[in-house]
Structures are given as structure tokens and as C-alpha cells.
Amino acid sequence: MSQAGKRTFPPLYVPTGDISLDRLAFFHVLERLKTQKRTGWVDYNVPGPESISDHMYRMAVMAMCTSDEKLDISKCVMMCLVHDLAVGDITPREGISKAEKKRLEAEAMHNFVHDMLHNSPAAQRIEALWKEYEEGNSAEARFVKDLDRFEMASQAFEYERNHGMSTLQPFFDSSLPFLRHPEVKQWGEDLAAERRQTQPTSPNQCDKDER
């Protein structure tokens, strides 16, 4: 596992006053999410790790797969697509306090909403979805948080399977036990069962089975 260094965040955008140019600046920010690799996988030296956009996209499709008719699925899909928008994924290993993380995210979101998107209806919708997720009080926000955990565990399993990695247990420990939505919790149990089936049996276990 590599040692995480202190991350340098890009400077805040200085608006030009031209709505079209400032909106394009926001679209260019989205490109960074396509290319920025997820910090946790980089720290664990995963070959060719996914980007932040990769993670959010699969979460959005997972949201579409729920059978929970009580949820506003459209809201869940949109929330999946903006939940890591502010500054990407900051991991505890980076040494950034929760208070500082919140400050950085709020500062970045304000920059998007007011300086780039000029507080347009679209900007207000993005900000409202992001705030709802961060506050975690609605059923949709809690469901999307569970998808965030489950998608990470799914990716960890795929890296284990595809690259023969044996160091990713922390990603399962910090996700699957905390799933609360009944359906996503079942998905997590299914994933854990699949993982057990694909893991090599230890020699000690073989001896027990033969007795």
C-alpha cells in the first residue's frame, strides 16, 4: 500500500461574467471526474483503478435496478451522479479532518453553483441533491449512501478477482457491515457469498473437510 501524500486541490474558478464561458468551465470540471482515479485504489496500488465518474455511473445504474417503489428513483439516479462532485473522494488516510473536508466541499459547490452556473435552476437542483445526500436524512439519501458502499465493495471484489489482490479486505470491512436498506443489504450478502465461492481454500480448511 502506498503512502498517501497531501493532496493539492485546484484553485477556485474566477468567473468571467459571461454565462456561456462560465458554464463551459463547469463542463470542463466534469472532465476531471472522468480522469481522476479514486484515491483508495491508488493508495492500495490497484492496477488501472477506476475514476470518480466510473464509480458514480455504476451507482446510478444500480439505483435504477431497485424494486423499492417507495423511493424516488429519478432523484436517486441524479443524486448518485452528483454525490462526489464537489472535490471527488477524500479518504481518511489523507489526513484531512471532517471539518476541513466539509469546508472544501462547500467551497467547491458554491463555486460551481454561483460562479460557473450563475445560480440557475439547474445549479440549484445540483446543489439541493448534493446537500440532501450530505445531510443523509431522506430515504433517497440513505439508499444512495448504501449504493456508495455496495459499489465500492463490488469494485474491491472485482479487483481481487481480476488482479489476484489480497490486500483489499478493509474495503469490505468499511462497507458491507454498514448496509441498511433491505434490498442493498441482500445484494451485499449475495456479493459476500460470491466472494467466498471464488476465494481459494486454505490447506488447513482442506484438512478439516477431509476429516
DRENDO-1510 file (C-alpha; in Angstrom, 1 decimal, always signed):
<recs>
REC; n; res; u; v; w
REC; 1; MET; +0.0; +0.0; +0.0 .
REC; 2; SER; +1.4; +3.4; -1.0 .
REC; 3; GLN; +1.7; +6.3; +1.4 .
REC; 4; ALA; -0.9; +8.9; +0.6 .
REC; 5; GLY; +0.5; +12.4; +0.3 .
REC; 6; LYS; -1.1; +15.7; +1.0 .
REC; 7; ARG; -3.5; +16.4; -1.9 .
REC; 8; THR; -3.3; +19.7; -3.7 .
REC; 9; PHE; -6.8; +21.0; -4.8 .
REC; 10; PRO; -7.2; +23.1; -7.9 .
REC; 11; PRO; -7.8; +26.8; -7.3 .
REC; 12; LEU; -11.3; +28.0; -7.3 .
REC; 13; TYR; -12.7; +29.3; -10.6 .
REC; 14; VAL; -12.8; +33.0; -11.1 .
REC; 15; PRO; -16.0; +33.9; -13.1 .
REC; 16; THR; -15.7; +35.9; -16.2 .
REC; 17; GLY; -19.3; +37.2; -16.0 .
REC; 18; ASP; -20.0; +35.6; -19.4 .
REC; 19; ILE; -22.7; +32.9; -18.7 .
REC; 20; SER; -21.7; +30.8; -21.6 .
REC; 21; LEU; -18.0; +30.7; -20.8 .
REC; 22; ASP; -18.6; +30.1; -17.1 .
REC; 23; ARG; -21.0; +27.2; -17.9 .
REC; 24; LEU; -18.3; +25.7; -20.1 .
REC; 25; ALA; -15.9; +25.9; -17.2 .
REC; 26; PHE; -18.2; +23.8; -15.2 .
REC; 27; PHE; -18.4; +21.2; -18.0 .
REC; 28; HIS; -14.6; +21.1; -18.1 .
REC; 29; VAL; -14.6; +20.4; -14.3 .
REC; 30; LEU; -16.6; +17.3; -15.1 .
REC; 31; GLU; -13.8; +16.1; -17.3 .
REC; 32; ARG; -11.6; +15.9; -14.2 .
REC; 33; LEU; -14.0; +13.5; -12.6 .
REC; 34; LYS; -13.6; +11.2; -15.7 .
REC; 35; THR; -9.8; +11.2; -15.4 .
REC; 36; GLN; -9.2; +11.4; -11.6 .
REC; 37; LYS; -8.6; +8.0; -10.1 .
REC; 38; ARG; -10.3; +7.0; -6.9 .
REC; 39; THR; -7.9; +7.7; -4.1 .
REC; 40; GLY; -8.5; +4.5; -2.1 .
REC; 41; TRP; -7.5; +2.3; -5.0 .
REC; 42; VAL; -4.4; +4.4; -5.8 .
REC; 43; ASP; -3.3; +4.1; -2.2 .
REC; 44; TYR; -3.6; +0.3; -2.5 .
REC; 45; ASN; -1.7; +0.2; -5.8 .
REC; 46; VAL; -4.6; -1.2; -7.8 .
REC; 47; PRO; -3.6; -1.5; -11.5 .
REC; 48; GLY; -5.6; +0.8; -13.7 .
REC; 49; PRO; -8.0; +2.0; -11.0 .
REC; 50; GLU; -11.4; +3.4; -11.8 .
REC; 51; SER; -12.2; +7.1; -12.0 .
REC; 52; ILE; -14.6; +9.0; -9.8 .
REC; 53; SER; -17.1; +9.1; -12.7 .
REC; 54; ASP; -16.8; +5.4; -13.2 .
REC; 55; HIS; -17.9; +4.9; -9.6 .
REC; 56; MET; -20.8; +7.4; -9.8 .
REC; 57; TYR; -22.1; +6.0; -13.1 .
REC; 58; ARG; -22.4; +2.4; -11.8 .
REC; 59; MET; -24.1; +3.7; -8.7 .
REC; 60; ALA; -26.7; +5.4; -10.9 .
REC; 61; VAL; -27.4; +2.3; -12.9 .
REC; 62; MET; -27.7; +0.3; -9.6 .
REC; 63; ALA; -30.2; +2.8; -8.4 .
REC; 64; MET; -32.3; +2.0; -11.5 .
REC; 65; CYS; -32.3; -1.7; -10.5 .
REC; 66; THR; -34.1; -1.3; -7.2 .
REC; 67; SER; -37.5; -2.7; -6.7 .
REC; 68; ASP; -38.3; -0.3; -3.8 .
REC; 69; GLU; -41.4; +1.6; -5.1 .
REC; 70; LYS; -41.3; +4.0; -2.1 .
REC; 71; LEU; -38.1; +5.7; -3.4 .
REC; 72; ASP; -38.0; +8.5; -6.0 .
REC; 73; ILE; -35.7; +6.6; -8.4 .
REC; 74; SER; -35.1; +9.6; -10.6 .
REC; 75; LYS; -33.9; +11.6; -7.6 .
REC; 76; CYS; -31.7; +8.7; -6.6 .
REC; 77; VAL; -30.1; +8.4; -10.0 .
REC; 78; MET; -29.4; +12.2; -10.1 .
REC; 79; MET; -28.0; +12.0; -6.5 .
REC; 80; CYS; -25.7; +9.2; -7.5 .
REC; 81; LEU; -24.3; +11.4; -10.3 .
REC; 82; VAL; -23.5; +14.4; -8.1 .
REC; 83; HIS; -22.6; +13.0; -4.7 .
REC; 84; ASP; -18.8; +13.1; -5.3 .
REC; 85; LEU; -19.0; +16.2; -7.5 .
REC; 86; ALA; -17.6; +18.8; -5.0 .
REC; 87; VAL; -14.0; +17.6; -4.5 .
REC; 88; GLY; -14.1; +14.0; -5.5 .
REC; 89; ASP; -13.4; +11.3; -3.0 .
REC; 90; ILE; -11.3; +12.3; +0.1 .
REC; 91; THR; -10.2; +9.3; +2.2 .
REC; 92; PRO; -9.4; +9.3; +5.9 .
REC; 93; ARG; -5.8; +8.4; +5.1 .
REC; 94; GLU; -5.2; +11.8; +3.6 .
REC; 95; GLY; -5.2; +13.5; +7.0 .
REC; 96; ILE; -8.0; +15.9; +6.2 .
REC; 97; SER; -10.3; +16.5; +9.1 .
REC; 98; LYS; -14.1; +16.1; +8.7 .
REC; 99; ALA; -14.5; +19.8; +9.3 .
REC; 100; GLU; -11.9; +20.7; +6.6 .
REC; 101; LYS; -13.5; +18.2; +4.2 .
REC; 102; LYS; -16.9; +19.8; +4.7 .
REC; 103; ARG; -15.3; +23.3; +4.2 .
REC; 104; LEU; -13.6; +22.3; +1.0 .
REC; 105; GLU; -16.7; +20.6; -0.4 .
REC; 106; ALA; -19.0; +23.6; +0.5 .
REC; 107; GLU; -16.5; +26.0; -1.1 .
REC; 108; ALA; -16.3; +24.0; -4.3 .
REC; 109; MET; -20.0; +23.6; -4.5 .
REC; 110; HIS; -20.5; +27.3; -4.0 .
REC; 111; ASN; -18.0; +27.9; -6.8 .
REC; 112; PHE; -19.9; +25.6; -9.2 .
REC; 113; VAL; -23.4; +26.9; -8.3 .
REC; 114; HIS; -22.7; +30.7; -8.2 .
REC; 115; ASP; -19.5; +31.4; -10.2 .
REC; 116; MET; -19.9; +28.8; -13.0 .
REC; 117; LEU; -23.7; +28.1; -13.3 .
REC; 118; HIS; -24.9; +31.6; -12.1 .
REC; 119; ASN; -27.4; +30.1; -9.6 .
REC; 120; SER; -29.5; +28.8; -12.5 .
REC; 121; PRO; -32.4; +26.3; -11.8 .
REC; 122; ALA; -30.0; +23.5; -12.9 .
REC; 123; ALA; -27.4; +24.8; -10.4 .
REC; 124; GLN; -29.9; +24.9; -7.6 .
REC; 125; ARG; -31.1; +21.3; -8.4 .
REC; 126; ILE; -27.5; +20.0; -8.3 .
REC; 127; GLU; -26.8; +21.8; -5.0 .
REC; 128; ALA; -30.1; +20.6; -3.5 .
REC; 129; LEU; -29.3; +17.0; -4.4 .
REC; 130; TRP; -25.8; +17.2; -3.1 .
REC; 131; LYS; -26.9; +18.8; +0.2 .
REC; 132; GLU; -29.6; +16.2; +0.6 .
REC; 133; TYR; -27.0; +13.4; +0.2 .
REC; 134; GLU; -24.6; +15.0; +2.6 .
REC; 135; GLU; -27.3; +15.5; +5.3 .
REC; 136; GLY; -28.5; +11.9; +4.9 .
REC; 137; ASN; -31.9; +12.5; +6.3 .
REC; 138; SER; -34.1; +11.3; +3.4 .
REC; 139; ALA; -34.8; +7.7; +2.4 .
REC; 140; GLU; -33.2; +8.5; -1.0 .
REC; 141; ALA; -30.1; +9.9; +0.6 .
REC; 142; ARG; -29.7; +6.8; +2.8 .
REC; 143; PHE; -30.3; +4.5; -0.1 .
REC; 144; VAL; -27.7; +6.2; -2.2 .
REC; 145; LYS; -25.2; +6.1; +0.7 .
REC; 146; ASP; -25.7; +2.3; +0.7 .
REC; 147; LEU; -25.2; +2.2; -3.0 .
REC; 148; ASP; -21.9; +4.1; -2.5 .
REC; 149; ARG; -20.8; +1.4; +0.0 .
REC; 150; PHE; -22.0; -1.5; -2.1 .
REC; 151; GLU; -20.5; -0.3; -5.3 .
REC; 152; MET; -17.1; +0.1; -3.6 .
REC; 153; ALA; -17.3; -3.5; -2.2 .
REC; 154; SER; -18.3; -4.7; -5.7 .
REC; 155; GLN; -15.3; -3.0; -7.2 .
REC; 156; ALA; -13.0; -4.4; -4.5 .
REC; 157; PHE; -14.2; -7.9; -5.3 .
REC; 158; GLU; -13.6; -7.4; -9.0 .
REC; 159; TYR; -10.0; -6.1; -8.3 .
REC; 160; GLU; -9.4; -9.2; -6.2 .
REC; 161; ARG; -10.7; -11.5; -8.9 .
REC; 162; ASN; -9.1; -9.7; -11.8 .
REC; 163; HIS; -5.7; -8.9; -10.3 .
REC; 164; GLY; -5.3; -11.6; -7.7 .
REC; 165; MET; -5.1; -8.9; -5.0 .
REC; 166; SER; -5.2; -10.0; -1.3 .
REC; 167; THR; -4.9; -6.6; +0.4 .
REC; 168; LEU; -8.4; -5.2; -0.1 .
REC; 169; GLN; -10.2; -6.5; +3.0 .
REC; 170; PRO; -10.5; -3.0; +4.5 .
REC; 171; PHE; -12.8; -2.0; +1.7 .
REC; 172; PHE; -15.3; -4.8; +2.6 .
REC; 173; ASP; -15.0; -4.2; +6.3 .
REC; 174; SER; -15.9; -0.5; +5.9 .
REC; 175; SER; -18.9; -1.1; +3.6 .
REC; 176; LEU; -20.9; -4.3; +3.7 .
REC; 177; PRO; -21.5; -4.4; +7.5 .
REC; 178; PHE; -23.0; -0.9; +7.3 .
REC; 179; LEU; -25.6; -1.5; +4.6 .
REC; 180; ARG; -29.1; -0.8; +5.9 .
REC; 181; HIS; -31.5; -0.7; +3.0 .
REC; 182; PRO; -33.0; -4.2; +2.9 .
REC; 183; GLU; -32.5; -4.7; -0.8 .
REC; 184; VAL; -29.0; -3.4; -0.9 .
REC; 185; LYS; -28.2; -5.4; +2.2 .
REC; 186; GLN; -29.3; -8.5; +0.3 .
REC; 187; TRP; -27.1; -7.5; -2.7 .
REC; 188; GLY; -24.2; -7.3; -0.2 .
REC; 189; GLU; -24.9; -10.7; +1.2 .
REC; 190; ASP; -25.0; -12.1; -2.4 .
REC; 191; LEU; -21.7; -10.4; -3.1 .
REC; 192; ALA; -20.1; -11.8; +0.0 .
REC; 193; ALA; -21.3; -15.3; -0.9 .
REC; 194; GLU; -19.9; -15.0; -4.4 .
REC; 195; ARG; -16.6; -13.8; -2.9 .
REC; 196; ARG; -16.4; -16.8; -0.6 .
REC; 197; GLN; -17.0; -19.2; -3.6 .
REC; 198; THR; -14.2; -17.7; -5.6 .
REC; 199; GLN; -11.6; -17.5; -2.8 .
REC; 200; PRO; -9.0; -20.3; -2.7 .
REC; 201; THR; -9.5; -22.8; +0.1 .
REC; 202; SER; -6.6; -22.8; +2.5 .
REC; 203; PRO; -4.7; -26.1; +3.2 .
REC; 204; ASN; -6.0; -26.1; +6.8 .
REC; 205; GLN; -9.6; -25.9; +5.6 .
REC; 206; CYS; -8.9; -28.8; +3.2 .
REC; 207; ASP; -7.6; -30.9; +6.2 .
REC; 208; LYS; -10.8; -30.1; +8.2 .
REC; 209; ASP; -13.0; -31.0; +5.2 .
REC; 210; GLU; -11.3; -34.4; +4.9 .
REC; 211; ARG; -11.9; -35.4; +8.5 .
</recs>
